Amino acid sequence: MFHQPFFIPASLMLVFALPLILGIVPPNRLYGIRTAETLADEQRWYQVNQYAGWVLSGSSLLYLSVAMFFPSVIAGETLPGRWLVHLAAFVAPLIMSLVFIRRQVRQ
């Protein structure tokens, strides 16, 4: 599984999402969903960032499950069709996550 094309970014995204879920990241300008609305209201900051953490972790776990059950490398050879499946399994949920987070910020 470590040889899958997006294993490292998906794993890092999962690790970085956990502090957001746990609510241990205070409002700041470096880490989290930083908008004028979230930075202006501490309660809103935690609400949006916890939601973002859950959505991003779900996106990561979806890709990691695809990587586990549908490897892109078989017998030491990378198969282009399978690599495209991995690309779609990583990018599509990530884009959907960003759409959901944007909607949450606007509410």
Secondary structure by P-SEA (a helix, b strand, c coil): cccccaaaaaaaaaaaaccccccccccccccccccaaaaacaaaaaaaaaaaaaaaaaaaaaaaaaaaaccccccccccaaaaaaaaaaccaaaaaaaaaaaaaaac
